[in-house]
Amino acid sequence: MRRYVNGDEQAFMTLFGRYTGRIYGYLLHCTGDRVQAEDLAQQTWLRLHHARSRFDAQGRFAPWIYTIAANLRRDHARGSSRASECLTGDGLTPELAAEPPSELVTERAEAVQRALYSLPAGFREVIVLHRWHELGFAEIAQILGTTEGAVKVRAHRGYLKLRELLQRAGLT
């Protein structure tokens, strides 16, 4: 990102190639609509471009771009009649959907998705960012505009509830 801020256009293409799928996947989890997720992902990159001069060169790029995407998602949810909850989507996660599904894998993935859908939105979003997008708790706190302690509590409670739901479904 520092190279892009300093005028290196190829650096933008590198960032785009590395993060566009991740941002789209996150937004797809949140909106449950592929077209909407694509639109929000494009808006994320546009907003990043316009805000590039405000990037903190000492900071990490991933939390910064996820914060932009999360803010766009929240703004969109406020302006639409759709629920703003994350993970109300269309089946498998993008990562799981890309795998060639066997019946067992598909059934298991769908059961995990159902369990995730039944969690409160705050727990789901933290779990998605932590587990699927491999972000740390401090980064998630920065993205969500809360404290690291609050994120850890949400993650702990969410994982416990998820484990309970998966046990009930016979998946653990």
C-alpha positions in Angstrom: 0.0 0.0 0.0 2.9 2.3 0.7 4.1 1.9 -2.9 0.6 2.7 -4.2 0.4 5.8 -2.1 3.7 6.8 -3.6 2.3 6.5 -7.1 3.2 2.9 -8.1 0.1 1.8 -10.1 1.3 -1.8 -10.3 1.2 -2.0 -6.5 -2.5 -1.4 -6.7 -2.9 -4.3 -9.1 -1.0 -6.5 -6.6 -3.2 -5.5 -3.7 -6.3 -5.9 -5.8 -5.2 -9.4 -6.9 -4.4 -10.4 -3.4 -7.5 -9.0 -1.6 -10.4 -8.7 -4.0 -11.6 -12.3 -3.4 -11.3 -11.9 0.3 -13.3 -8.7 0.4 -15.9 -10.1 -1.9 -16.2 -13.2 0.2 -16.6 -11.2 3.4 -19.3 -9.0 1.8 -21.0 -12.0 0.3 -21.2 -13.5 3.8 -22.7 -10.3 5.0 -25.2 -9.5 2.3 -26.1 -13.0 1.0 -26.4 -11.4 -2.5 -23.7 -11.9 -5.1 -24.5 -8.8 -7.1 -24.7 -6.7 -4.0 -21.4 -8.1 -2.7 -19.7 -7.4 -6.0 -21.0 -3.8 -6.0 -19.9 -3.2 -2.4 -16.5 -4.8 -3.2 -16.1 -2.4 -6.1 -17.1 0.5 -3.9 -14.5 -0.7 -1.4 -11.7 -0.4 -4.0 -13.0 3.0 -5.2 -13.1 4.3 -1.6 -9.6 2.9 -1.0 -8.4 4.8 -4.0 -9.9 8.0 -2.9 -8.6 7.6 0.7 -5.1 6.3 -0.1 -3.5 9.5 1.1 -4.9 8.8 4.6 -3.4 5.3 4.9 -1.2 5.1 8.0 2.2 3.8 6.7 2.8 2.3 10.1 -0.4 0.3 10.0 -1.4 -2.9 8.3 -3.3 -3.0 5.1 -5.7 -5.9 5.8 -7.5 -4.2 8.8 -7.7 -1.0 6.8 -9.4 -2.4 3.8 -11.8 -4.6 5.9 -12.7 -1.5 7.8 -13.7 0.2 4.6 -15.7 -2.8 3.5 -17.4 -3.1 6.9 -18.3 0.6 6.9 -19.8 0.3 3.4 -21.7 -2.7 4.5 -23.1 -0.9 7.5 -24.0 2.2 5.4 -25.7 0.0 2.9 -27.7 -1.9 5.5 -28.9 1.3 7.1 -30.1 2.5 3.7 -31.9 -0.7 2.7 -34.7 -2.7 4.0 -32.6 -5.8 4.1 -31.3 -7.0 7.4 -27.7 -6.0 8.2 -26.8 -9.3 9.7 -23.8 -11.0 8.4 -24.0 -14.5 6.9 -27.6 -14.6 5.8 -26.3 -15.8 2.5 -26.8 -18.3 -0.2 -25.4 -21.5 1.1 -21.7 -22.4 1.2 -18.9 -20.1 2.0 -17.0 -19.0 -1.1 -14.0 -21.1 0.0 -16.2 -24.2 0.5 -18.2 -23.5 -2.6 -15.1 -23.6 -4.7 -14.2 -27.1 -3.7 -15.6 -30.0 -5.7 -18.4 -31.1 -3.4 -18.9 -34.7 -2.5 -22.3 -35.4 -0.8 -20.6 -35.7 2.6 -18.6 -32.5 2.2 -21.7 -30.6 1.0 -23.9 -31.9 3.8 -21.3 -31.1 6.4 -20.7 -27.6 5.0 -24.4 -26.9 4.8 -24.8 -28.0 8.5 -21.9 -25.7 9.5 -23.6 -22.8 7.6 -26.9 -23.5 9.3 -25.2 -23.4 12.6 -23.5 -20.1 11.7 -26.7 -18.6 10.5 -28.3 -19.4 13.9 -25.7 -17.4 15.8 -26.3 -13.7 16.7 -24.9 -11.4 14.0 -22.1 -10.1 16.3 -20.8 -13.6 16.9 -21.0 -14.6 13.3 -19.1 -11.6 12.0 -16.3 -12.1 14.4 -16.1 -15.8 13.6 -16.1 -15.2 9.9 -13.3 -12.6 10.1 -11.3 -14.7 12.5 -11.7 -18.2 11.1 -12.3 -17.6 7.3 -10.4 -14.4 6.8 -7.7 -15.3 9.4 -7.6 -11.9 11.1 -6.4 -11.4 14.6 -8.6 -10.1 17.4 -6.8 -6.7 17.5 -7.4 -6.3 13.7 -11.1 -7.4 14.1 -11.5 -4.9 16.9 -10.1 -2.2 14.7 -12.4 -3.2 11.8 -15.5 -3.3 14.0 -14.7 -0.1 15.9 -14.7 -1.9 19.3 -12.1 -3.1 21.8 -10.1 -6.3 21.5 -11.6 -7.5 24.8 -15.1 -7.2 23.4 -14.1 -9.1 20.2 -12.5 -11.9 22.3 -15.7 -12.2 24.4 -17.8 -12.3 21.2 -15.5 -14.9 19.7 -15.4 -17.0 22.8 -19.2 -17.0 23.2 -19.7 -17.5 19.5 -17.4 -20.5 19.3 -18.9 -22.1 22.3 -22.4 -21.7 20.9 -21.2 -22.9 17.5 -19.6 -26.0 19.1 -22.9 -26.7 20.9 -24.9 -26.4 17.7 -22.5 -28.6 15.8 -22.6 -31.2 18.6 -26.4 -31.3 18.5 -26.1 -31.8 14.7 -23.7 -34.7 15.3 -20.7 -33.0 13.6 -18.1 -33.0 16.4 
